[in-house]
Amino acid sequence: MTSKQGVNVLVAGVAVVDFVFRVETMPDRAEKYRALDAAVVGGGCAASAAVAVSRLGGHARLAARIGSDRIGAIIRTDLEAEGVDCHLLRSFENMRSPYASVLVDNQGERRIVSFRDPDMPAGASWLEAEIGDKFDVALADTRWPAGNLAVMAAARRLSRPGVVDAEPPTGPAMDVLRAASHIAFSALGLRDLTGRDDVAAALQEANRLTGAWVCVTDGPRGVTWLDGGKARTVMPPGVEVVDTLGAGDAWHGAFALALGEGRGELGAIEFANTVASLKCTRFGGRAGIPTRAEVDVFLAGQPA
């Protein structure tokens, strides 16, 4: 199924640059190590989700905050090259843009050390005035509560899907979660919100707290959601995992786009699972996010 022409996804949250190093095993001593491979690539939950939307045939508009520094210039240039609309990507003078150092081992697992300027303005009054109504679905992470809330509130006001990528800490983003129509938690995010290890009980508690449709993404363990109050799980297609960095972000972008295309939640989960799995087969963070054509080719080769 190809993307419907004109599906617009408004995305709000964090945009960074990732310095990615592939290592045989994770360092455990205070000494020098040599990387097997390396990449400098754009990252961040919201920004990478926006790139996924664009590569999958949608129209992504990103609202985020960066500094007026060299890192910020890299972030903006990279996103524009991906076809992401950056009119709501605001640069602040004398602020430092966010970036991260990422280690990826031979099993594809990663460790991330990130930096975000603590003095970056937190408000979003400028965004509220510029959101408008030219979007079909909204997506937000939990990294910028004021901006995330502005976007979710706009989606609710216009009766359009509002999806939140919920990672810890969830406490500062409770207003965002309550404004969403759909919340896709990471396993850590769901546990952070509910304090529960049992997935079904945690999802029921999350639904009670937020009133939203809820699911949890958990890598190779699949995506679990509530269907009539009961937990159901959809497993991802089997692939050879090379690098999981950016897979969750790709999942959220694909899920939001699929909702905007009119798919139901189950169809959106299945599509997003495929996109995230294909991303995992490639090193380099979001550089490995597939195009719609690549997804279609993969699905055409799967058994009916």
C-alpha positions as CSV (number, residue, x, y, z in Angstrom):
1,M,0.0,0.0,0.0
2,T,1.5,3.3,-1.0
3,S,1.2,6.5,1.0
4,K,-1.8,8.6,0.2
5,Q,-0.8,11.9,-1.4
6,G,-0.9,14.8,1.0
7,V,-0.7,13.0,4.4
8,N,0.8,15.6,6.7
9,V,2.4,14.6,10.0
10,L,3.2,17.3,12.5
11,V,6.1,16.2,14.8
12,A,7.3,17.9,18.0
13,G,10.2,17.1,20.3
14,V,14.0,16.7,20.2
15,A,16.5,16.9,17.3
16,V,20.1,16.0,17.8
17,V,23.3,14.9,16.1
18,D,24.5,11.4,16.9
19,F,28.2,10.4,16.9
20,V,27.9,6.6,16.5
21,F,30.7,4.1,17.0
22,R,30.4,0.4,16.3
23,V,32.4,-1.7,18.8
24,E,32.9,-5.5,19.2
25,T,31.8,-5.4,22.8
26,M,30.8,-2.6,25.2
27,P,33.9,-1.0,26.9
28,D,34.2,-1.8,30.6
29,R,37.6,-0.4,31.5
30,A,39.1,3.1,31.6
31,E,41.3,2.9,28.5
32,K,41.3,3.7,24.8
33,Y,39.3,1.7,22.3
34,R,39.2,1.6,18.5
35,A,35.8,1.6,16.7
36,L,35.1,-1.0,14.0
37,D,33.0,1.6,12.1
38,A,31.6,5.1,12.8
39,A,29.0,7.5,11.6
40,V,27.9,11.1,12.2
41,V,24.1,11.2,11.7
42,G,21.1,13.1,12.7
43,G,19.1,11.7,15.6
44,G,16.6,12.5,18.3
45,C,13.1,10.9,18.9
46,A,11.1,13.5,17.0
47,A,13.6,14.3,14.3
48,S,14.2,10.7,13.4
49,A,10.5,10.0,13.4
50,A,10.0,13.0,11.0
51,V,12.7,11.5,8.7
52,A,10.9,8.2,8.7
53,V,7.6,9.9,7.7
54,S,9.4,11.6,4.8
55,R,11.1,8.5,3.6
56,L,7.9,6.6,3.8
57,G,6.1,9.0,1.5
58,G,4.5,11.4,4.0
59,H,5.0,15.1,4.5
60,A,6.7,15.8,7.9
61,R,6.8,19.2,9.6
62,L,9.1,19.3,12.7
63,A,8.8,21.6,15.7
64,A,12.0,21.5,17.8
65,R,14.6,23.7,19.5
66,I,18.3,24.0,18.6
67,G,21.1,26.4,19.2
68,S,22.6,28.7,16.7
69,D,25.9,26.7,16.6
70,R,27.7,24.3,14.3
71,I,25.7,21.3,15.7
72,G,22.5,23.2,15.0
73,A,23.5,23.9,11.4
74,I,24.2,20.2,10.9
75,I,20.8,19.2,12.4
76,R,18.9,21.7,10.1
77,T,20.9,20.9,6.9
78,D,20.4,17.1,7.4
79,L,16.7,17.4,8.0
80,E,16.1,19.6,5.0
81,A,18.1,17.2,2.9
82,E,15.6,14.5,4.0
83,G,12.6,16.6,2.9
84,V,11.5,17.6,6.4
85,D,9.7,20.9,6.7
86,C,11.9,22.9,9.2
87,H,9.9,26.1,9.4
88,L,9.1,25.2,13.1
89,L,12.7,24.3,13.9
90,R,13.7,27.3,16.0
91,S,17.3,28.3,16.6
92,F,18.1,30.1,19.8
93,E,21.1,32.5,20.1
94,N,23.8,31.5,22.6
95,M,22.3,28.1,23.2
96,R,24.0,24.8,22.6
97,S,22.3,22.2,20.3
98,P,21.8,18.7,21.7
99,Y,24.0,15.9,20.6
100,A,24.9,12.3,21.7
101,S,27.7,9.8,21.7
102,V,26.4,6.3,20.9
103,L,28.2,2.9,21.1
104,V,26.7,0.0,19.2
105,D,28.0,-3.5,19.8
106,N,28.0,-6.6,17.6
107,Q,24.6,-7.7,18.8
108,G,23.2,-4.4,17.6
109,E,22.5,-3.1,21.2
110,R,23.4,0.5,22.0
111,R,24.4,2.8,24.9
112,I,23.8,6.5,24.6
113,V,25.3,9.5,26.4
114,S,23.4,12.6,25.4
115,F,23.7,16.3,26.2
116,R,20.9,18.9,26.2
117,D,21.5,22.6,27.1
118,P,19.8,23.1,30.5
119,D,19.4,26.8,29.6
120,M,17.4,26.1,26.4
121,P,14.1,28.0,26.6
122,A,11.3,25.6,27.7
123,G,8.3,27.6,26.6
124,A,6.2,27.1,23.5
125,S,4.1,30.2,23.1
126,W,5.8,30.9,19.8
127,L,4.9,27.4,18.6
128,E,1.2,27.6,19.7
129,A,0.8,30.7,17.5
130,E,2.3,28.9,14.4
131,I,0.9,25.4,14.5
132,G,-2.2,26.0,12.4
133,D,-4.4,23.3,11.1
134,K,-2.5,21.9,8.1
135,F,-1.8,18.4,9.4
136,D,-3.6,15.1,9.4
137,V,-1.9,13.5,12.5
138,A,0.4,14.8,15.2
139,L,3.3,13.0,16.9
140,A,5.3,14.1,19.9
141,D,8.0,12.7,22.2
142,T,8.2,13.5,25.9
143,R,11.4,15.6,25.7
144,W,9.8,19.0,25.4
145,P,6.7,19.1,27.5
146,A,5.5,22.6,26.6
147,G,5.9,22.0,22.8
148,N,4.6,18.5,23.0
149,L,1.5,19.6,24.8
150,A,0.9,22.4,22.3
151,V,0.9,19.9,19.4
152,M,-1.3,17.3,21.2
153,A,-3.8,20.0,22.3
154,A,-4.0,21.2,18.6
155,A,-4.6,17.6,17.5
156,R,-7.4,17.1,20.1
157,R,-9.0,20.5,19.2
158,L,-9.1,19.5,15.6
159,S,-10.2,15.8,16.3
160,R,-7.1,14.4,14.7
161,P,-4.9,11.5,15.9
162,G,-2.3,12.7,18.5
163,V,0.4,10.1,19.1
164,V,2.9,10.3,21.9
165,D,6.2,8.4,22.0
166,A,6.4,7.9,25.8
167,E,9.8,7.3,27.3
168,P,11.0,8.1,30.9
169,P,10.7,10.3,32.7
170,T,6.9,10.4,32.1
171,G,6.0,12.5,35.2
172,P,6.9,15.9,33.6
173,A,4.8,14.9,30.5
174,M,1.6,13.8,32.2
175,D,-0.4,16.7,30.6
176,V,0.9,15.6,27.3
177,L,-0.1,12.0,27.8
178,R,-3.6,13.0,28.9
179,A,-4.0,15.1,25.8
180,A,-3.0,12.3,23.4
181,S,-5.4,9.9,21.6
182,H,-2.7,7.3,21.2
183,I,0.4,6.5,23.4
184,A,3.1,4.1,22.4
185,F,5.3,3.5,25.5
186,S,8.8,2.0,25.6
187,A,9.0,-0.8,28.1
188,L,10.9,1.5,30.5
189,G,8.4,4.3,29.9
190,L,5.4,2.1,30.8
191,R,7.1,0.9,33.9
192,D,8.1,4.4,34.8
193,L,4.5,5.6,34.6
194,T,2.7,2.7,36.3
195,G,5.4,1.1,38.5
196,R,4.2,-2.3,37.2
197,D,6.2,-5.2,35.6
198,D,3.1,-7.1,34.4
199,V,2.5,-5.7,30.9
200,A,-1.2,-6.3,30.8
201,A,-1.8,-4.7,34.2
202,A,0.5,-1.8,33.3
203,L,-1.3,-1.1,30.1
204,Q,-4.7,-1.1,31.9
205,E,-3.3,1.3,34.5
206,A,-1.9,3.5,31.7
207,N,-5.2,3.6,30.0
208,R,-6.9,4.5,33.3
209,L,-4.5,7.3,34.0
210,T,-4.6,8.8,30.5
211,G,-7.8,7.8,28.8
212,A,-5.8,7.1,25.6
213,W,-5.4,4.0,23.4
214,V,-2.1,2.5,24.7
215,C,0.5,0.1,23.6
216,V,4.1,-0.8,24.5
217,T,7.0,-1.4,22.1
218,D,9.6,-3.9,23.3
219,G,12.0,-4.7,20.4
220,P,12.1,-8.4,19.5
221,R,9.3,-9.1,22.0
222,G,6.9,-7.2,19.8
223,V,4.2,-4.7,20.4
224,T,1.5,-5.3,23.0
225,W,-1.8,-3.3,23.2
226,L,-5.2,-3.6,24.8
227,D,-8.0,-5.1,22.7
228,G,-11.2,-5.0,24.5
229,G,-9.3,-4.8,27.8
230,K,-7.2,-7.8,27.0
231,A,-3.5,-7.7,26.0
232,R,-2.6,-8.8,22.5
233,T,0.9,-8.9,21.0
234,V,2.1,-8.6,17.4
235,M,5.7,-9.8,16.8
236,P,8.0,-8.1,14.3
237,P,9.3,-9.9,11.3
238,G,12.5,-11.8,11.8
239,V,15.7,-10.0,10.6
240,E,19.4,-10.1,11.3
241,V,19.9,-7.2,13.7
242,V,22.9,-4.9,13.1
243,D,22.0,-1.7,14.8
244,T,18.9,-0.9,16.9
245,L,19.6,2.9,17.2
246,G,16.7,4.8,15.8
247,A,14.4,1.8,15.4
248,G,11.9,3.0,18.0
249,D,11.8,6.5,16.4
250,A,11.2,4.9,13.0
251,W,8.4,2.8,14.5
252,H,6.7,5.9,15.9
253,G,7.0,7.8,12.6
254,A,5.6,4.9,10.6
255,F,2.8,4.3,13.1
256,A,1.7,7.9,13.0
257,L,1.8,8.0,9.2
258,A,-0.2,4.8,9.0
259,L,-2.9,6.3,11.2
260,G,-3.0,9.4,9.0
261,E,-3.4,7.1,6.0
262,G,-6.6,5.7,7.6
263,R,-5.3,2.3,8.8
264,G,-6.6,1.0,12.1
265,E,-4.3,0.5,15.0
266,L,-3.5,-3.1,14.2
267,G,-2.6,-2.3,10.6
268,A,-0.5,0.6,11.8
269,I,1.4,-1.6,14.3
270,E,2.1,-4.2,11.6
271,F,3.4,-1.6,9.2
272,A,5.5,0.1,11.9
273,N,7.0,-3.2,13.0
274,T,8.2,-3.9,9.5
275,V,9.8,-0.4,9.2
276,A,11.6,-0.7,12.5
277,S,12.8,-4.2,11.7
278,L,14.3,-3.1,8.4
279,K,16.0,-0.2,10.1
280,C,17.7,-2.7,12.5
281,T,19.4,-4.5,9.6
282,R,21.6,-1.4,8.9
283,F,24.3,0.3,10.8
284,G,24.2,4.1,11.3
285,G,21.2,5.1,13.3
286,R,18.5,6.8,11.3
287,A,20.6,6.5,8.2
288,G,19.2,3.0,8.0
289,I,15.5,4.0,8.0
290,P,13.9,2.4,4.9
291,T,12.0,4.1,2.1
292,R,8.4,3.1,1.2
293,A,9.7,1.3,-1.9
294,E,12.0,-0.8,0.3
295,V,9.2,-1.7,2.7
296,D,6.9,-2.7,-0.2
297,V,9.6,-5.0,-1.6
298,F,10.2,-6.6,1.8
299,L,6.4,-7.2,2.3
300,A,6.0,-8.6,-1.2
301,G,8.5,-11.3,-0.2
302,Q,6.8,-12.3,3.0
303,P,4.5,-15.4,3.1
304,A,0.8,-14.6,3.0
